[in-house]
Structure formats: structure tokens, C-alpha cells
């Protein structure tokens, strides 16, 4: 079956009593067993019967199995947020005295997790230019726990050659871990690109209109010892499993992922082309534009769609403030890939707690606006963005 069909028709682990078309929400914490032996088998992992919803729930398992069917992964583990999935993955690979090779171009909390949280536990963050293979290779050694990247960085829109990073990781004897949230896993094959573990904030594309929080570790089976550690140690000890209701919402969202994503990506390209011609816009950064420096590489890696996020740069921070305040249709909100188009000024919000020096090191500019495309008519989005851009050129008020 094609992926759009698989997303809808992956069978339940067990037949539902009432033959419900949508997987029921099992809002139960515990499950009864017929006898002592079956109870022991479930708790020791010798059967797939659920034992306790903190580590296994039928509704969540159904989502995991759908994602597994769509990706060809050997295992999928669902967590209660994207950051929970990232944290679980990094705790699974990290060890005191080890190092993680990554970039300064990371989501703010991921950067903090690497440099602060894991740093206090004796794990070194080696932050290099991931687009420079020589620098990455020089940073890896026998103590490297993993190479970690975002396939499209947020908000810098940087794309590194993940295939080359995979080669370096294999040579160093460590896994390549990739946050692939920016392009749905239905659009490319992570395993063939050399990715060992794929991390997804399922809050974004999967949830279908920002209905629920979630995160996924998609495991391609190249590191069996880490698979066991994630499933039998980290999941149990961190207690960050996805909730049944979130899993239900994301399973429903997964069924329309393909059509929603392709519409949003097409809208992003149309908006990017339109904004290139507005006099208030200094720069449009979208991978789908043919003149983008990494357009060709992104297409080779992730297919002929380029995500539903773009950024624009205006003259200064004050112009960004006026732009945000002038929006009427587009929502002033964080998150990505909602059904609604969203706008945010990353430097003063998501990266606001960082010092100016840290933001400069991460290339988070005061002039950048991040736009996440929704499902509105492209013409309406462009009209609202254009009138807000016009407002940036008005003289400042002297109230």
C-alpha cells in the first residue's frame, strides 16, 4: 500500500470488541490478567500484553505501530513531547566522560539540554559547523556518544549533508541521531540516508492542528543495545510516555498528514515567492526557492517538498515588532505546522532567555521573523503578511 493508505489502514494489535473504525482511547492505568504466569510474562516483556499505562498502553501502541509501518523502523517509542523524546534519546546514548558532537544551530531547549543539563553530568557538547565534514570528523573520537543534528535548523534553515555525517558516525563507531521534525517521515527514508535514530516532535505535523503534545523516537535497529536501553530503561525510569488521549489525537492526525503537509509546503513556496518582491523584506529564507544555497541538497535528501516553515528578515528589531503587531489573520503564536499560519520573532521569544552573545553564536538574528504556514488560502495569507509589512515602513509613533 502507498503511505497515505497505510496511515489510515494499519490494523489494530487486537480486534476491537465493537469493531470501532478509530482505535478506542484506553484511559485505563492498569490491566487485569487471567493468572500469575501471564502477569509475569507481561511485566518481563515475554508477551505484548499491556501491564501499566506509564510504559505501555494499547492506544499509544497503535500509534507506534502505524509509524513503524510507515517508516520501516524496527521500533518506535512515543513520548509526551518532542523534548521528552530528545531527552530520552540523549540520556540513552550519553555517558560521563563522553561527548556529543552537534551544532550551535539548534532549537533553544535542545541547545540547553546539551550544554547545561548533560554538561552538569559530565558529558561534553562539541558544537561545530555540521556543514563542514572535516570539522565534524576532527571533533569525533572514541568517546563520542553520537552525532546529533536537526535536518533543517530552526530558525536558521541550515541543511547539512546527512549522508556524509552518517559516514563519519559509522567510522567513529557512534550513532547518527537526527531531529527530523521539519519534514514528515513519510516524505523520505531516514535509514537509507544513514540515520540511526530519528526524533520527531509529533506535536507538529502529526497532531493535525496543534491538538496534542508528543514526541517519537524512530529506531532503525542499527544499535540493538540502545533499542533495549530506550525501551527497558529510559522509558521506565524517566516516566515520559505519551498519554492515551494524545496518541488518539495524533493517530487521527496521521491519517491526514500527507494531504495537509503537501498543501502547507505548496503554500510556503507560494508565500516565499510573493514576499521576495516586497520592499520591506531584506531576505526570504526558504529551501524551496531555487536560488537558496541548499535547495539542491535539500531536494536530494528529503524529496521535492521543502517544509512549511520559512523566515523573512526585516530592517531591524523595531520593524519586526511593528510587523508582528500589525498581523490580523496570521496568529502571533509559537508552534509549527498548525492548521493556522503562525508568526513569531524568535530572538525575543524562544531564544529570549539567552544572552545577546549566545544568540549571536547561534545565528539567531534580531531581524528574523519565523513563519509557519497553515491551511488558509495562500492569497489570504499573502494579503495579511503584505499589509503587516507595509506597516513596518510607517513612521514610529511619538505618543
C-alpha positions in Angstrom: 0.0 0.0 0.0 1.0 3.6 -0.5 1.9 5.6 2.6 -1.3 7.6 2.5 -3.2 4.4 2.6 -1.0 2.7 5.3 -1.5 5.8 7.5 -5.3 5.0 7.5 -5.5 1.3 7.3 -2.8 -0.1 9.7 -4.6 -2.8 11.7 -5.1 -2.7 15.4 -2.9 -5.0 17.5 -6.1 -6.8 18.6 -9.7 -6.8 17.3 -11.8 -4.2 19.0 -14.9 -5.7 20.7 -17.2 -3.3 18.9 -15.3 -3.1 15.6 -14.7 0.6 16.0 -13.1 2.2 12.9 -11.0 4.5 15.1 -8.8 3.0 17.7 -10.5 3.5 21.1 -8.9 5.6 23.8 -7.9 3.2 26.6 -8.0 5.7 29.5 -7.0 2.9 31.9 -3.9 2.9 34.1 -3.8 -0.9 34.8 -4.9 -4.1 33.1 -6.2 -7.3 34.6 -4.5 -10.7 33.9 -6.0 -14.2 33.8 -3.3 -15.7 36.0 0.0 -15.2 37.7 2.0 -16.6 34.8 0.5 -14.3 32.1 1.0 -11.4 34.6 4.7 -12.2 35.0 5.1 -12.7 31.2 3.7 -9.2 30.5 5.8 -7.5 33.1 9.0 -9.2 31.9 8.3 -8.4 28.2 7.7 -12.0 27.1 4.3 -11.0 25.7 2.9 -7.8 24.2 0.1 -7.5 26.7 0.0 -4.1 28.4 0.7 -4.0 32.0 0.8 -0.4 33.1 0.0 2.7 31.1 3.1 4.6 32.2 5.1 2.2 29.9 2.6 0.6 27.6 -0.9 1.5 26.5 -2.9 0.0 23.6 -3.9 3.3 22.1 -0.3 4.5 22.2 1.0 1.2 20.9 -1.3 1.6 17.9 0.2 4.9 17.0 3.7 3.5 17.4 2.9 0.6 15.1 1.4 2.9 12.5 4.6 5.0 12.5 6.6 1.8 12.3 4.7 0.6 9.3 5.2 3.9 7.6 8.9 4.2 8.2 10.1 0.6 8.2 11.6 1.1 11.6 12.5 -1.8 13.9 10.9 0.1 16.9 9.1 3.3 17.7 8.6 4.8 21.2 6.2 7.6 21.9 6.8 10.2 24.5 4.8 13.1 25.9 6.6 15.8 24.0 9.3 16.4 21.4 11.7 17.5 24.1 10.9 14.3 26.1 11.9 12.3 23.1 15.1 14.2 22.6 16.0 14.0 26.3 15.3 10.2 26.4 17.5 9.7 23.3 20.4 11.7 24.7 20.2 10.0 28.1 20.2 6.7 26.3 23.5 7.4 24.5 25.3 9.7 26.9 27.8 8.7 29.5 30.0 10.6 31.9 33.3 11.5 30.2 31.7 11.1 26.8 30.9 13.8 24.2 28.1 14.6 21.8 29.1 16.3 18.5 26.4 18.7 17.3 25.9 22.3 16.2 25.1 25.7 17.7 22.2 25.8 15.2 19.7 24.0 17.5 16.3 24.6 19.0 16.9 26.6 22.2 15.9 23.8 24.7 18.0 21.2 22.8 21.0 23.5 23.0 20.4 24.0 26.7 19.9 20.2 27.2 23.3 19.6 25.6 25.3 22.4 27.1 23.7 22.7 30.6 21.8 19.6 31.7 24.1 17.0 30.2 27.1 19.2 30.8 26.5 19.1 34.6 26.5 15.3 34.3 30.0 15.2 32.8 29.0 15.0 29.1 30.8 17.4 26.8 28.9 19.2 24.0 31.2 19.7 21.0 29.5 22.2 18.8 30.9 22.5 15.3 29.8 23.5 11.8 28.0 20.4 10.7 28.2 21.6 7.1 31.9 21.2 7.3 32.7 17.4 7.3 36.3 18.0 8.2 35.3 19.9 11.3 32.9 17.1 12.3 35.4 14.4 11.8 38.0 16.3 13.8 35.5 16.6 16.7 34.7 12.9 16.9 36.8 10.4 18.8 36.5 7.1 20.8 34.4 8.9 23.5 31.8 10.4 21.1 28.4 9.1 22.1 26.6 10.3 19.0 26.4 12.9 16.3 23.2 14.9 16.7 21.6 17.3 14.1 18.4 18.9 13.0 17.8 18.1 9.4 16.6 21.7 8.8 17.6 24.0 11.7 15.1 26.3 13.3 15.2 29.2 12.5 18.5 29.3 10.6 17.2 26.9 7.9 20.6 25.2 7.6 20.9 21.9 5.9 23.9 19.6 6.4 24.7 16.6 4.3 23.3 13.9 6.5 24.7 11.1 4.3 28.3 12.4 4.9 27.5 12.8 8.7 26.4 9.1 8.7 29.6 8.0 7.2 31.6 9.9 9.8 29.4 8.5 12.6 30.0 4.9 11.4 33.7 5.5 11.1 33.7 6.8 14.7 31.6 3.9 15.9 28.7 6.0 17.2 25.1 6.5 16.1 23.8 9.4 14.0 20.7 10.9 15.7 18.6 13.3 13.7 15.7 15.5 14.7 13.6 15.3 11.5 10.6 17.3 12.7 10.8 19.8 9.9 10.0 17.3 7.1 7.5 14.5 7.8 9.0 11.0 7.8 6.5 10.0 5.1 8.5 12.1 2.6 11.9 10.4 2.8 13.7 7.3 4.0 15.8 8.2 7.0 17.5 4.8 7.3 18.9 4.9 3.7 20.4 8.3 4.4 22.4 6.8 7.3 20.3 8.0 10.2 20.2 5.5 13.1 17.7 7.2 15.3 15.1 9.7 14.1 13.5 12.0 16.6 10.2 13.7 15.8 8.1 16.3 17.6 4.8 14.8 16.8 3.2 17.9 18.2 3.9 19.5 14.9 2.8 17.8 11.6 1.3 14.6 13.1 -1.1 16.2 15.6 -3.1 17.9 12.9 -3.8 21.4 14.0 -1.9 21.6 17.3 -4.3 19.2 19.1 -1.8 17.5 21.3 1.8 17.2 22.6 4.0 14.3 21.7 7.4 13.1 20.5 8.7 9.9 18.8 12.0 8.0 18.8 12.1 6.1 15.5 14.7 3.4 15.8 16.1 1.7 12.7 17.6 -1.2 14.6 21.3 -0.5 13.9 22.1 -0.3 17.6 20.2 -3.1 19.4 21.8 -2.3 22.8 20.4 1.2 22.6 17.0 -0.1 21.5 16.9 -2.2 24.7 18.0 0.7 26.8 15.4 3.1 25.4 12.5 0.5 25.8 13.5 -1.2 29.1 15.4 1.5 31.0 14.9 5.1 29.8 11.2 4.8 29.1 10.6 3.2 32.5 12.9 5.5 34.5 12.0 8.9 33.1 8.3 8.3 33.0 7.6 10.4 30.0 5.4 8.1 27.9 2.7 9.6 25.7 -0.8 9.8 27.1 -3.6 7.7 25.5 -5.7 10.7 24.5 -2.7 12.4 22.8 -2.0 9.2 21.0 -5.6 9.0 19.8 -5.4 12.6 18.5 -2.1 12.0 16.7 -3.3 8.8 15.2 -6.3 10.7 13.7 -3.9 13.4 12.6 -1.5 10.9 11.0 -4.4 9.8 8.7 -4.4 13.3 7.0 -0.7 14.1 7.3 0.1 13.7 3.6 -2.6 15.9 2.3 -2.1 18.6 4.9 1.7 18.6 4.6 1.7 18.9 0.8 -0.8 21.8 1.0 1.2 23.6 3.6 4.5 23.1 1.7 3.0 24.4 -1.5 1.6 27.4 0.3 5.1 28.0 1.8 6.6 28.2 -1.6 3.9 30.5 -2.9 4.3 32.8 0.1 8.1 32.8 -0.2 7.9 33.8 -3.8 5.5 36.6 -3.1 7.4 38.1 -0.2 10.6 38.2 -2.2 9.2 41.2 -4.0 8.1 43.3 -1.0 10.3 46.3 -0.4 10.3 45.8 3.4 11.8 42.3 3.1 15.5 42.2 3.1 15.7 38.4 2.7 13.4 35.4 2.4 14.9 32.1 3.6 13.0 29.1 2.2 14.6 25.9 0.9 12.1 25.6 -1.8 13.3 28.7 -3.6 15.7 27.6 -6.4 18.2 30.3 -5.5 18.5 29.1 -1.9 22.1 27.9 -1.3 21.0 24.5 -0.1 17.9 24.0 -2.4 19.6 21.2 -4.4 21.0 19.4 -1.4 17.6 19.5 0.5 15.9 18.1 -2.6 18.4 15.3 -2.9 17.9 14.3 0.7 14.3 14.9 1.5 12.4 15.0 -1.7 10.6 17.6 -3.8 8.9 19.3 -0.9 10.8 21.7 1.4 8.7 22.0 4.6 6.1 24.5 5.7 8.4 26.9 7.6 10.2 30.0 6.2 11.8 33.1 7.6 12.0 36.7 6.5 14.5 39.3 7.6 13.4 42.9 8.0 15.4 46.1 8.6 15.7 45.9 12.4 14.1 44.6 15.6 11.6 47.5 15.7 10.4 46.7 12.2 9.8 43.1 13.4 7.8 44.4 16.4 5.6 46.5 14.1 5.1 43.6 11.7 4.0 41.3 14.5 1.7 43.8 16.0 0.1 44.6 12.6 -1.0 41.0 11.8 -4.7 40.4 11.5 -5.2 36.9 10.1 -1.9 35.3 10.9 -1.6 34.3 14.6 1.0 35.6 16.9 2.0 32.3 18.4 4.7 29.7 18.8 4.5 26.1 17.5 4.9 24.9 13.9 2.6 23.4 11.3 -0.7 24.3 13.0 -3.7 24.5 10.7 -3.4 28.2 11.2 -0.5 30.3 9.9 1.7 31.5 12.8 4.3 34.2 13.1 7.0 34.7 15.8 10.1 36.7 16.5 12.5 34.0 17.7 15.2 36.3 19.2 12.8 37.9 21.7 10.7 34.9 22.5 12.0 31.3 22.0 15.6 32.5 22.4 14.8 35.4 24.6 16.4 33.8 27.8 19.8 33.6 26.0 22.3 36.4 26.1 22.9 38.5 23.0 26.3 36.8 22.7 24.7 33.4 22.8 22.1 34.4 20.2 24.9 35.7 18.0 26.7 32.5 18.3 23.6 30.6 17.3 22.9 33.0 14.4 19.6 33.9 15.8 19.1 37.5 14.5 17.1 40.3 15.8 15.8 40.9 12.3 14.3 37.5 11.7 10.6 36.6 11.7 9.7 32.9 11.5 6.5 31.9 9.6 4.8 28.6 9.8 2.3 28.0 7.0 -1.3 26.9 7.8 -4.1 25.7 5.7 -5.7 29.0 4.8 -6.0 30.1 1.2 -2.5 31.3 0.2 -3.9 34.6 -1.2 -5.3 35.4 2.2 -2.0 34.7 4.0 -0.1 36.8 1.5 -2.6 39.7 1.8 -2.2 39.8 5.6 1.6 39.5 5.5 1.8 42.2 2.9 -0.3 44.7 4.9 1.7 44.0 8.0 4.9 44.5 6.1 3.5 47.8 4.8 3.0 48.8 8.4 6.8 48.3 9.1 7.5 51.2 6.8 5.3 53.7 8.6 7.0 56.2 10.9 7.2 55.4 14.5 4.5 56.8 16.8 5.5 59.8 19.0 2.9 59.2 21.7 
